[in-house]
């Protein structure tokens, strides 16, 4: 699924090829939702949107041109057990209810705009982790259909509290296990103007979890996933360092919260959601001149 084939600026009729890369982080992704809403409201278009985990679940709204949708449905269903709860985990095997979150909600309760999504020319790519290898799988979703929604679910299926998603011959879990910040993938695909949204502050360093023995026990069916999780802090810190180095050289435009976000991975407090969303909006609005200059230079 991964290719190192690149498309040069020359092959793209001399125009820069632009991409938006969205890190995951479960409900920290509400910060990213605030950022992408401001980008959409300012008519910032990208040739590709590449999302991981919550970045995929929320980023798909960029292709359907629906600013405000993410915070709206999170407010509405924050305390609905079908959306995210231990009850859902016990009843369905998924902390975030698979059928409710990825089918009932987008098709019936807060409908995604399929016509706009399908007609938008930008690429939307999600990152998942192959449970057999522990390696990333990159999947473009040109049309909004049941299969696409299952790929989005796969990208956001956190290990231990989610079932693996079986689709197109793959067994898949959360893309953040194997490639939390897919900037190198975007660069290898030939994108030379990349706006990257992180959900951790610049000085954040991921520490080992100290739960290595539990990974082997709880993920005994997926030993390669357990191995990737044990090494995740190393891979994540290396990727994050690369992103900020490229950002300091002007090769990337990096948007990140100025301090740790006051929101849990499975937040149910609407006030915290609102504060996090507003923080994303505030950060994007402050950076808008820099974003425009970067994309246009």
Backbone bond lengths (Angstrom), bond angles and torsions (degrees), N, CA, C in turn:
res aa  C-N    CA-C-N  psi(-1)  N-CA   C-N-CA  omega(-1)  CA-C   N-CA-C  phi
1 X - - - 1.457 - - 1.530 111.49 -
2 X 1.348 115.43 -28.95 1.471 119.55 -178.76 1.516 109.68 -88.04
3 X 1.313 116.97 134.69 1.458 120.97 177.88 1.505 109.85 -131.02
4 X 1.336 115.96 143.62 1.454 120.84 177.11 1.527 110.95 -97.28
5 X 1.331 116.82 6.21 1.457 119.95 177.82 1.521 109.80 -61.66
6 X 1.312 116.59 133.62 1.457 120.27 -179.75 1.514 110.72 -118.87
7 X 1.308 114.95 156.68 1.459 121.78 176.27 1.514 106.88 -120.58
8 X 1.293 117.42 119.45 1.455 120.96 -174.29 1.521 111.60 -77.96
9 X 1.337 114.96 165.20 1.458 120.85 176.01 1.523 109.92 -60.50
10 X 1.336 116.71 -37.69 1.456 120.54 179.16 1.515 110.86 -60.57
11 X 1.345 116.54 -42.93 1.463 120.81 179.77 1.528 111.53 -68.34
12 X 1.309 117.63 -17.06 1.457 122.28 179.77 1.528 110.52 -100.54
13 X 1.347 115.65 34.17 1.464 122.74 177.44 1.532 112.33 58.30
14 X 1.336 115.34 35.51 1.456 119.59 175.37 1.516 115.18 77.24
15 X 1.321 117.98 1.68 1.465 120.75 -179.20 1.524 110.42 -94.66
16 X 1.316 114.99 149.14 1.451 118.80 173.96 1.524 109.15 -66.29
17 X 1.333 115.78 145.90 1.462 121.71 174.74 1.527 106.76 -101.55
18 X 1.326 115.89 120.42 1.461 121.06 -171.15 1.526 111.60 -107.55
19 X 1.321 114.66 144.80 1.465 120.10 178.00 1.516 110.15 -141.65
20 X 1.321 115.23 147.51 1.456 123.66 173.13 1.521 107.18 -111.46
21 X 1.322 117.50 120.72 1.462 122.68 -179.68 1.520 108.63 -109.80
22 X 1.331 116.58 126.45 1.465 122.28 -174.38 1.522 111.03 -118.74
23 X 1.331 115.47 111.96 1.467 121.06 174.75 1.524 109.84 -66.28
24 X 1.333 115.94 159.88 1.458 120.79 175.84 1.523 111.32 -89.08
25 X 1.336 115.35 -145.19 1.464 119.54 -178.75 1.510 113.10 123.75
26 X 1.351 116.77 21.04 1.462 121.16 -179.15 1.534 109.61 54.21
27 X 1.334 118.48 -127.21 1.465 119.40 -173.34 1.528 113.55 -73.66
28 X 1.338 118.05 -7.69 1.464 118.41 168.89 1.524 110.01 -62.98
29 X 1.328 116.01 -19.38 1.456 120.81 177.60 1.516 113.68 -62.44
30 X 1.335 117.42 -13.97 1.467 120.13 174.79 1.533 109.81 -61.41
31 X 1.335 117.08 -32.91 1.472 120.87 173.65 1.529 109.30 -59.47
32 X 1.322 116.98 -47.15 1.470 121.22 178.62 1.518 111.45 -61.89
33 X 1.342 116.54 -36.02 1.464 119.89 178.04 1.520 110.70 -60.49
34 X 1.334 116.80 -40.76 1.460 119.83 176.49 1.511 111.83 -63.32
35 X 1.340 116.33 -40.64 1.468 120.66 178.57 1.522 110.88 -63.11
36 X 1.335 116.83 -50.30 1.467 118.18 -174.36 1.524 111.96 -69.44
37 X 1.331 117.74 -28.20 1.462 118.76 175.52 1.528 110.73 -63.74
38 X 1.326 116.64 -42.93 1.464 120.07 178.00 1.530 110.71 -64.61
39 X 1.318 117.06 -40.42 1.466 120.16 177.96 1.525 110.50 -60.89
40 X 1.328 116.83 -44.39 1.463 119.90 179.11 1.523 111.15 -65.42
41 X 1.321 117.03 -42.11 1.463 120.85 -179.55 1.527 112.02 -63.94
42 X 1.330 116.17 -24.35 1.462 121.47 178.03 1.527 112.42 -96.81
43 X 1.338 116.41 14.01 1.470 122.71 176.37 1.526 112.49 55.95
44 X 1.341 115.75 40.06 1.456 120.47 174.11 1.522 107.61 -88.61
45 X 1.328 115.67 117.26 1.458 120.84 -178.20 1.529 109.93 -109.35
46 X 1.312 116.02 147.63 1.458 121.83 179.44 1.523 109.83 -124.89
47 X 1.334 115.06 149.97 1.461 119.32 174.57 1.526 110.87 -71.55
48 X 1.327 116.56 -25.65 1.463 120.51 178.84 1.515 110.24 -149.74
49 X 1.328 115.21 146.65 1.459 122.91 169.54 1.519 106.25 -120.99
50 X 1.333 116.46 125.20 1.464 121.89 -176.70 1.518 107.81 -120.26
51 X 1.328 116.79 114.98 1.452 120.83 -173.58 1.511 113.38 -119.60
52 X 1.323 115.34 144.34 1.460 122.83 177.73 1.517 109.04 -119.89
53 X 1.321 117.26 125.94 1.458 122.19 173.86 1.535 110.74 57.44
54 X 1.321 118.80 -118.80 1.465 119.76 177.11 1.518 111.15 -60.54
55 X 1.345 117.09 -29.46 1.460 120.69 175.65 1.509 112.10 -62.76
56 X 1.338 116.78 -30.65 1.464 121.25 175.55 1.525 110.61 -78.91
57 X 1.345 115.93 -46.17 1.466 120.30 -177.58 1.521 111.97 -62.23
58 X 1.332 116.97 -35.18 1.460 120.48 -179.70 1.526 111.60 -94.36
59 X 1.324 116.81 -32.62 1.464 120.87 -175.98 1.506 114.95 -68.68
60 X 1.339 118.06 -21.82 1.463 120.17 179.30 1.526 111.35 -61.20
61 X 1.337 116.94 -22.69 1.461 120.47 179.02 1.527 112.58 -69.68
62 X 1.334 116.55 -16.00 1.467 119.38 175.99 1.522 109.80 -67.89
63 X 1.311 115.89 -41.75 1.464 120.15 -179.03 1.530 111.79 -73.55
64 X 1.341 117.18 -25.31 1.470 119.89 177.20 1.527 112.12 -93.43
65 X 1.342 116.60 1.99 1.478 122.54 175.26 1.527 111.46 56.62
66 X 1.350 116.40 53.53 1.458 119.42 -177.18 1.534 112.11 -126.97
67 X 1.344 117.05 69.64 1.461 118.85 175.09 1.519 110.68 -60.91
68 X 1.323 115.91 142.98 1.459 121.18 178.88 1.513 114.01 90.69
69 X 1.314 117.89 -15.67 1.462 119.62 -175.33 1.523 111.86 -66.75
70 X 1.321 117.90 -42.54 1.468 121.11 -175.38 1.527 111.53 -61.22
71 X 1.319 116.40 -51.98 1.465 118.13 -178.03 1.529 110.44 -68.22
72 X 1.325 117.04 -30.88 1.468 120.14 179.91 1.527 111.35 -63.31
73 X 1.334 117.11 -50.89 1.464 117.38 -176.12 1.531 111.57 -76.25
74 X 1.328 117.91 -26.42 1.463 118.33 175.21 1.517 111.29 -68.75
75 X 1.322 116.80 -38.26 1.471 119.34 174.12 1.531 110.24 -62.08
76 X 1.308 115.34 -47.39 1.465 120.98 -173.40 1.527 112.32 -63.56
77 X 1.341 116.34 -39.86 1.466 119.79 -172.49 1.526 113.49 -110.53
78 X 1.333 116.92 17.36 1.466 121.14 -176.82 1.522 113.03 -55.85
79 X 1.314 116.88 -34.84 1.468 120.12 -176.25 1.533 112.48 -112.00
80 X 1.316 116.59 13.81 1.471 121.32 177.99 1.528 108.50 -84.60
81 X 1.325 117.51 121.51 1.463 120.72 -175.28 1.520 111.61 -60.56
82 X 1.325 117.20 -26.34 1.467 119.98 -177.93 1.527 111.87 -70.65
83 X 1.332 115.81 -22.18 1.462 120.49 -177.57 1.529 110.46 -80.77
84 X 1.322 117.09 -56.80 1.465 120.95 -179.67 1.517 109.06 -156.22
85 X 1.328 117.18 115.98 1.460 119.76 -179.74 1.521 110.48 -171.15
86 X 1.330 116.04 160.90 1.459 120.58 173.22 1.524 110.47 -64.34
87 X 1.325 115.97 -31.76 1.467 119.48 176.63 1.519 110.15 -61.82
88 X 1.320 116.48 -43.20 1.460 120.06 176.62 1.529 110.95 -61.16
89 X 1.330 116.09 -43.15 1.465 120.35 179.86 1.524 110.54 -60.44
90 X 1.323 117.01 -43.85 1.467 120.24 -178.26 1.522 112.38 -70.85
91 X 1.342 116.45 -36.65 1.463 120.06 -176.62 1.527 113.17 -81.56
92 X 1.355 116.35 -34.06 1.462 119.34 -171.27 1.522 114.22 -118.82
93 X 1.336 117.01 -16.06 1.458 119.71 -175.52 1.519 113.16 89.11
94 X 1.346 116.85 1.73 1.460 121.81 179.85 1.521 110.08 -130.63
95 X 1.340 116.43 126.69 1.453 120.32 176.37 1.526 110.46 -59.24
96 X 1.339 115.64 -48.07 1.465 121.26 172.00 1.532 106.63 -92.94
97 X 1.330 115.54 112.89 1.463 119.67 -172.67 1.514 113.62 -55.47
98 X 1.324 116.64 120.84 1.463 121.22 -173.68 1.524 112.34 -62.59
99 X 1.312 117.16 -53.27 1.456 120.72 -176.76 1.531 110.81 -68.13
100 X 1.336 116.45 -42.76 1.462 119.87 -177.66 1.524 111.57 -67.35
101 X 1.341 117.07 -51.50 1.472 121.24 -173.33 1.522 113.24 -70.00
102 X 1.328 116.23 -38.25 1.461 119.23 -168.93 1.528 114.35 -108.39
103 X 1.325 116.82 0.27 1.465 118.85 177.40 1.532 111.43 -136.26
104 X 1.337 117.59 -59.10 1.462 119.69 -178.34 1.521 111.13 -60.82
105 X 1.326 116.58 -47.39 1.465 120.21 -176.14 1.537 112.24 -63.85
106 X 1.347 119.12 -54.55 1.472 118.54 -176.16 1.523 114.37 -73.68
107 X 1.336 117.82 -17.83 1.468 119.08 -177.70 1.525 113.48 -102.97
108 X 1.364 117.28 -18.36 1.458 119.10 -175.42 1.533 114.33 -130.05
109 X 1.330 117.74 -40.62 1.465 120.43 -168.01 1.524 113.66 -95.59
110 X 1.318 118.00 -38.03 1.471 122.50 173.58 1.525 104.61 -143.07
111 X 1.294 114.80 85.17 1.470 122.05 -162.60 1.519 112.56 -69.97
112 X 1.339 115.18 130.63 1.453 120.35 171.82 1.526 109.55 -75.22
113 X 1.317 116.49 146.78 1.462 122.29 -177.70 1.525 108.93 -84.78
114 X 1.323 116.01 91.92 1.456 121.15 -176.88 1.529 111.98 -64.07
115 X 1.320 117.12 -41.41 1.467 120.21 -178.37 1.528 111.08 -60.60
116 X 1.329 116.20 -45.09 1.461 119.71 179.13 1.524 110.97 -67.60
117 X 1.327 117.11 -44.39 1.464 121.38 179.14 1.531 110.10 -55.92
118 X 1.320 116.31 -50.94 1.471 120.70 -175.42 1.520 112.55 -65.91
119 X 1.332 117.83 -31.32 1.464 120.61 -176.29 1.529 112.95 -89.38
120 X 1.327 117.41 -16.31 1.463 120.17 179.13 1.531 108.95 -66.82
121 X 1.341 118.52 132.20 1.467 120.74 -174.34 1.522 115.02 -78.81
122 X 1.335 118.38 -11.21 1.464 119.68 -177.60 1.528 110.64 -71.38
123 X 1.328 114.57 152.45 1.459 120.68 175.27 1.524 108.83 -82.99
124 X 1.330 116.68 140.25 1.455 120.50 170.58 1.518 107.22 -120.42
125 X 1.340 115.74 119.23 1.458 122.26 -174.43 1.521 109.13 -121.71
126 X 1.333 116.16 132.79 1.461 120.40 175.61 1.521 109.26 -110.39
127 X 1.329 114.73 153.15 1.460 121.75 178.71 1.523 108.80 -112.60
128 X 1.319 116.04 127.18 1.461 122.50 177.10 1.527 108.78 -125.15
129 X 1.324 116.70 173.06 1.456 121.66 175.99 1.515 109.48 -118.13
130 X 1.318 116.44 127.38 1.462 123.25 177.27 1.530 108.02 -73.61
131 X 1.327 117.31 118.38 1.465 119.56 -176.13 1.525 112.28 -67.70
132 X 1.324 117.06 -21.31 1.464 119.48 -178.56 1.515 112.42 -79.41
133 X 1.323 116.62 -29.17 1.465 120.73 -175.60 1.522 113.94 -115.65
134 X 1.338 117.30 -20.78 1.458 121.06 -173.99 1.511 112.79 75.99
135 X 1.347 117.87 8.33 1.457 123.06 -176.61 1.537 110.88 -100.09
136 X 1.346 116.17 158.04 1.464 118.88 -179.66 1.526 112.75 -73.54
137 X 1.308 114.71 148.44 1.463 123.79 172.49 1.521 106.76 -123.58
138 X 1.343 116.86 129.80 1.461 122.29 -178.04 1.523 107.71 -110.98
139 X 1.313 116.77 126.02 1.463 120.71 -174.71 1.523 110.70 -131.36
140 X 1.333 116.21 121.55 1.457 120.73 174.40 1.525 109.36 -81.92
141 X 1.346 115.75 138.62 1.466 121.85 -177.97 1.525 109.06 -121.86
142 X 1.332 118.25 85.38 1.466 120.45 -175.46 1.517 114.17 -73.47
143 X 1.337 117.71 -23.12 1.459 121.21 -178.17 1.524 110.26 -125.89
144 X 1.310 115.65 145.50 1.460 121.19 178.32 1.525 108.79 -90.06
145 X 1.321 115.58 102.01 1.462 121.43 178.61 1.527 108.36 -143.16
146 X 1.331 116.36 -176.76 1.461 119.38 -176.51 1.520 112.06 -60.37
147 X 1.331 116.84 -39.11 1.461 119.96 179.83 1.524 110.80 -63.75
148 X 1.335 116.77 -42.60 1.472 120.38 178.75 1.523 110.67 -61.17
149 X 1.330 117.12 -42.56 1.460 120.80 179.99 1.524 111.26 -64.29
150 X 1.336 116.82 -33.30 1.460 120.15 176.55 1.526 111.48 -70.16
151 X 1.331 117.69 -35.18 1.460 120.55 175.26 1.525 110.75 -65.87
152 X 1.326 116.68 -38.81 1.469 120.15 176.38 1.524 109.49 -63.91
153 X 1.325 116.44 -43.52 1.475 120.31 177.20 1.520 110.75 -59.47
154 X 1.305 116.64 -42.54 1.463 120.59 179.41 1.519 110.70 -59.63
155 X 1.329 116.45 -43.90 1.459 120.84 -178.78 1.521 111.91 -60.24
156 X 1.335 116.40 -29.56 1.469 121.25 -175.57 1.526 113.34 -106.23
157 X 1.331 117.81 12.23 1.469 120.79 -176.37 1.521 110.22 -85.60
158 X 1.324 115.83 95.04 1.459 122.00 -176.79 1.526 111.09 -64.41
159 X 1.325 117.67 135.11 1.471 119.81 -179.35 1.514 111.64 -61.05
160 X 1.321 115.47 152.15 1.465 125.72 179.24 1.525 111.95 77.78
161 X 1.346 118.73 -43.89 1.466 120.53 -177.49 1.532 111.81 -104.45
162 X 1.332 116.78 14.33 1.467 121.04 176.73 1.524 109.01 -142.32
163 X 1.314 115.31 150.03 1.456 120.14 171.26 1.520 109.16 -79.43
164 X 1.321 116.24 149.40 1.457 119.36 173.01 1.520 108.98 -66.01
165 X 1.328 116.20 147.14 1.465 121.87 179.24 1.523 108.10 -99.97
166 X 1.314 115.47 126.18 1.462 121.00 -178.43 1.526 108.69 -104.75
167 X 1.332 115.78 113.85 1.457 120.63 -176.60 1.528 110.23 -155.32
168 X 1.312 116.47 139.69 1.465 123.20 176.62 1.522 112.34 52.65
169 X 1.329 116.57 35.76 1.455 120.57 178.19 1.514 114.63 83.33
170 X 1.324 117.32 -0.08 1.459 121.96 179.72 1.527 110.63 -102.94
171 X 1.332 115.03 156.44 1.452 123.56 165.92 1.522 104.82 -118.12
172 X 1.359 117.07 118.04 1.459 120.47 -164.91 1.525 113.38 -127.88
173 X 1.339 114.44 148.10 1.452 122.77 170.88 1.526 109.09 -135.03
174 X 1.312 115.42 -174.29 1.469 125.26 -175.14 1.530 113.20 -45.89
175 X 1.331 115.81 128.65 1.457 120.77 179.08 1.510 113.58 -66.50
176 X 1.341 117.10 -22.86 1.450 120.34 179.89 1.512 113.70 -66.48
177 X 1.325 117.57 -16.02 1.467 121.04 177.33 1.525 110.35 -64.94
178 X 1.324 116.74 -37.73 1.470 120.98 -170.84 1.518 114.78 -113.07
179 X 1.336 118.64 -28.11 1.466 120.85 179.44 1.524 108.71 -152.16
180 X 1.331 115.53 84.77 1.468 120.50 -174.60 1.518 113.11 -69.25
181 X 1.349 116.79 -32.01 1.463 120.93 -176.24 1.537 107.23 -132.93
182 X 1.325 118.58 87.52 1.464 121.48 -169.52 1.535 115.31 -78.53
183 X 1.322 115.75 48.72 1.466 120.09 178.58 1.520 111.00 -68.52
184 X 1.344 117.01 -40.51 1.461 118.45 -178.79 1.524 110.61 -64.38
185 X 1.324 116.62 -37.74 1.472 119.75 175.41 1.520 109.83 -58.92
186 X 1.342 117.06 -46.09 1.469 120.71 -179.81 1.526 110.81 -61.19
187 X 1.321 117.26 -42.29 1.468 120.67 179.04 1.525 111.14 -64.80
188 X 1.322 116.31 -41.03 1.463 119.96 178.47 1.526 112.39 -66.36
189 X 1.314 116.43 -23.29 1.458 121.21 177.13 1.529 112.00 -83.90
190 X 1.327 117.03 -0.88 1.459 120.96 175.13 1.510 115.65 94.37
191 X 1.326 117.98 9.56 1.468 120.00 177.59 1.529 108.54 -80.50
192 X 1.326 116.34 125.88 1.461 120.37 -175.01 1.528 113.14 -113.40
193 X 1.304 117.65 -0.42 1.461 122.59 170.94 1.526 106.41 -130.32
194 X 1.336 115.93 103.22 1.461 121.04 -171.63 1.527 109.79 -122.29
195 X 1.322 115.61 117.43 1.461 121.47 172.82 1.527 106.77 -94.50
196 X 1.329 116.28 124.73 1.459 121.51 -174.82 1.528 109.53 -117.52
197 X 1.327 115.96 126.89 1.465 120.61 179.49 1.523 108.62 -107.63
198 X 1.332 116.05 117.01 1.456 122.63 176.91 1.525 109.87 -102.69
199 X 1.319 116.19 157.58 1.460 120.02 -179.84 1.528 112.14 -113.70
200 X 1.333 115.62 10.99 1.458 121.69 174.10 1.527 108.72 -123.60
201 X 1.343 117.81 149.28 1.470 119.80 177.90 1.521 111.54 -66.46
202 X 1.318 115.57 166.45 1.462 121.69 -173.05 1.516 112.76 -59.85
203 X 1.324 118.20 -36.46 1.461 120.93 -175.04 1.527 113.56 -88.38
204 X 1.326 117.90 6.00 1.465 120.59 -178.80 1.526 110.92 -69.66
205 X 1.315 115.93 134.61 1.464 122.32 175.01 1.523 107.56 -127.05
206 X 1.315 116.89 123.65 1.461 120.57 -179.36 1.527 109.47 -75.21
207 X 1.307 116.75 129.44 1.462 122.00 179.51 1.529 110.13 -98.62
208 X 1.330 117.47 157.42 1.472 119.24 173.59 1.525 109.59 -58.27
209 X 1.313 116.32 145.23 1.464 119.17 -176.64 1.518 112.97 -74.57
210 X 1.324 116.60 -27.47 1.455 119.91 -175.49 1.518 112.89 78.66
211 X 1.342 116.10 9.84 1.469 120.22 -178.53 1.527 111.62 -114.20
212 X 1.332 116.63 30.31 1.460 119.75 -175.12 1.530 112.61 -56.08
213 X 1.319 116.86 -40.07 1.465 120.18 -177.92 1.526 111.09 -66.79
214 X 1.361 116.03 -31.60 1.461 119.45 179.42 1.523 111.54 -71.53
215 X 1.345 116.89 -35.54 1.457 119.25 178.14 1.530 110.19 -57.78
216 X 1.327 115.75 -46.64 1.458 119.40 179.89 1.514 112.40 -61.57
217 X 1.337 116.24 -36.06 1.462 121.03 -179.06 1.523 111.64 -75.16
218 X 1.334 116.53 -50.30 1.463 120.57 -174.66 1.514 113.08 -76.37
219 X 1.329 116.43 -24.95 1.468 120.83 -178.65 1.530 110.70 -115.55
220 X 1.326 115.68 38.05 1.466 119.23 -176.61 1.533 112.66 -62.00
221 X 1.345 116.36 -24.65 1.470 119.55 177.06 1.519 111.96 -76.86
222 X 1.338 116.00 -17.18 1.464 120.71 -176.46 1.527 109.95 -129.12
223 X 1.326 117.82 70.08 1.472 120.11 -175.92 1.523 113.79 -61.57
224 X 1.324 118.33 -30.72 1.468 120.29 179.63 1.531 111.05 -72.06
225 X 1.326 116.54 -31.78 1.467 120.13 174.59 1.525 109.27 -67.48
226 X 1.332 117.05 -43.81 1.458 120.69 178.09 1.524 110.68 -59.48
227 X 1.335 116.64 -41.39 1.465 120.74 178.98 1.528 110.79 -64.19
228 X 1.328 116.77 -41.87 1.468 120.36 178.85 1.522 111.03 -64.47
229 X 1.326 117.40 -38.21 1.462 120.67 178.81 1.527 111.20 -66.66
230 X 1.325 116.98 -37.90 1.461 119.63 179.03 1.530 111.56 -63.38
231 X 1.323 115.57 -29.49 1.468 120.33 -177.85 1.528 112.37 -102.62
232 X 1.318 116.59 6.17 1.464 119.62 -171.22 1.517 112.62 -62.92
233 X 1.322 117.62 -38.65 1.466 119.56 -177.28 1.529 110.99 -62.59
234 X 1.327 116.63 -34.86 1.468 120.34 179.16 1.523 110.25 -67.49
235 X 1.330 116.30 -47.64 1.465 121.31 -178.50 1.522 110.52 -65.57
236 X 1.338 116.09 -42.86 1.461 119.94 -178.92 1.526 111.34 -63.15
237 X 1.321 116.92 -48.57 1.467 120.06 -177.99 1.521 111.54 -63.11
238 X 1.327 116.65 -36.08 1.460 120.37 177.26 1.530 110.71 -65.83
239 X 1.329 116.86 -43.68 1.466 120.73 179.39 1.521 111.15 -64.65
240 X 1.322 115.92 -44.20 1.464 120.28 -178.56 1.528 110.65 -64.34
241 X 1.314 117.01 -40.10 1.467 120.51 177.75 1.523 110.46 -62.21
242 X 1.342 116.82 -43.47 1.458 120.89 178.90 1.524 110.92 -61.22
243 X 1.341 116.52 -43.25 1.462 121.07 -178.63 1.525 110.53 -60.37
244 X 1.318 117.12 -46.67 1.466 119.27 -178.17 1.530 111.81 -71.09
245 X 1.320 117.49 -31.73 1.466 119.28 175.08 1.525 110.78 -65.34
246 X 1.323 116.62 -44.06 1.464 120.11 177.22 1.527 110.53 -65.09
247 X 1.324 116.09 -36.61 1.453 119.74 177.53 1.518 112.15 -64.24
248 X 1.325 116.77 -40.06 1.466 119.98 -179.43 1.522 111.66 -67.68
249 X 1.334 116.62 -24.37 1.467 121.08 178.68 1.524 112.10 -91.23
250 X 1.316 117.20 0.38 1.460 120.91 179.64 1.508 114.32 79.83
251 X 1.349 116.95 11.76 1.461 119.73 -179.65 1.522 112.06 -87.35
252 X 1.311 116.60 -17.31 1.462 123.16 173.62 1.521 108.03 -131.40
253 X 1.326 115.39 158.48 1.465 120.95 167.45 1.522 105.78 -112.24
254 X 1.330 116.69 114.34 1.463 121.45 -172.55 1.529 109.85 -109.48
255 X 1.321 116.41 127.07 1.466 123.06 177.90 1.521 107.54 -113.64
256 X 1.316 117.36 127.72 1.458 121.09 -177.32 1.525 109.15 -151.63
257 X 1.335 116.93 156.43 1.470 119.02 177.83 1.521 110.48 -68.80
258 X 1.308 116.89 146.80 1.461 120.96 -177.86 1.525 112.19 -74.68
259 X 1.330 117.36 -21.34 1.460 121.75 176.32 1.527 108.54 -146.90
260 X 1.342 115.70 170.02 1.463 119.13 179.68 1.520 110.01 -55.77
261 X 1.313 115.77 136.12 1.456 120.91 -179.39 1.528 110.37 -75.82
262 X 1.311 116.15 139.05 1.457 122.20 -179.72 1.524 109.80 -88.04
263 X 1.337 113.90 67.74 1.462 119.33 -178.81 1.523 108.20 -155.09
264 X 1.326 116.91 139.74 1.459 120.78 179.67 1.520 110.05 -87.17
265 X 1.320 115.87 167.07 1.468 120.31 -179.05 1.526 111.54 -65.35
266 X 1.329 117.46 -24.76 1.472 121.14 -179.67 1.525 109.54 -127.38
267 X 1.316 115.06 52.27 1.476 121.25 -173.13 1.528 112.07 -66.18
268 X 1.363 114.45 139.19 1.469 120.85 174.71 1.529 111.77 -118.86
269 X 1.327 117.31 -5.54 1.458 122.29 -177.64 1.528 109.34 -84.13
270 X 1.322 116.70 113.19 1.457 121.50 -176.58 1.525 111.40 -63.71
271 X 1.313 117.61 -35.01 1.467 120.32 179.96 1.527 110.57 -62.97
272 X 1.334 117.13 -40.62 1.469 120.23 177.47 1.526 110.52 -66.65
273 X 1.315 116.39 -39.32 1.466 119.94 176.19 1.519 110.38 -58.83
274 X 1.323 115.85 -47.43 1.465 120.21 -178.21 1.527 111.42 -61.48
275 X 1.324 116.96 -41.82 1.466 120.20 179.92 1.529 110.52 -64.63
276 X 1.312 116.10 -40.84 1.460 120.06 -179.34 1.522 111.03 -67.78
277 X 1.316 115.91 -42.37 1.470 121.25 177.36 1.527 110.57 -61.02
278 X 1.330 116.40 -45.26 1.463 120.46 -179.76 1.531 111.14 -65.59
279 X 1.330 116.81 -33.41 1.463 120.14 176.96 1.534 110.42 -64.20
280 X 1.338 116.28 -40.92 1.459 119.83 176.34 1.520 111.73 -63.30
281 X 1.308 116.81 -43.84 1.463 121.02 178.33 1.534 110.76 -61.94
282 X 1.330 115.83 -46.00 1.461 120.42 -178.63 1.525 110.79 -60.35
283 X 1.327 116.14 -43.69 1.464 120.32 -178.75 1.527 111.07 -65.18
284 X 1.332 116.96 -42.54 1.462 120.52 179.89 1.529 111.39 -66.38
285 X 1.321 116.46 -41.88 1.467 119.95 179.65 1.522 111.25 -62.83
286 X 1.332 116.74 -40.14 1.463 120.31 179.41 1.523 111.63 -66.46
287 X 1.328 115.63 -31.47 1.469 120.04 -176.30 1.522 113.58 -93.42
288 X 1.334 117.62 -1.75 1.462 119.94 -173.79 1.527 113.80 -54.78
289 X 1.340 120.34 -45.10 1.474 118.55 177.39 1.523 112.45 -58.97
290 X 1.340 116.90 -41.14 1.462 120.67 178.75 1.522 111.13 -65.80
291 X 1.322 117.03 -40.20 1.473 121.56 179.95 1.528 109.78 -63.06
292 X 1.323 117.19 -46.96 1.471 120.56 -179.57 1.519 110.61 -62.13
293 X 1.310 116.63 -45.54 1.467 120.39 -178.70 1.531 110.38 -61.72
294 X 1.323 116.78 -43.09 1.464 121.27 -179.83 1.530 111.66 -61.92
295 X 1.334 116.38 -44.83 1.457 120.38 -176.95 1.532 112.33 -71.90
296 X 1.323 116.45 -26.99 1.471 120.13 -173.89 1.522 114.02 -98.01
297 X 1.334 117.90 -15.85 1.476 119.83 -174.08 1.536 112.39 -71.06
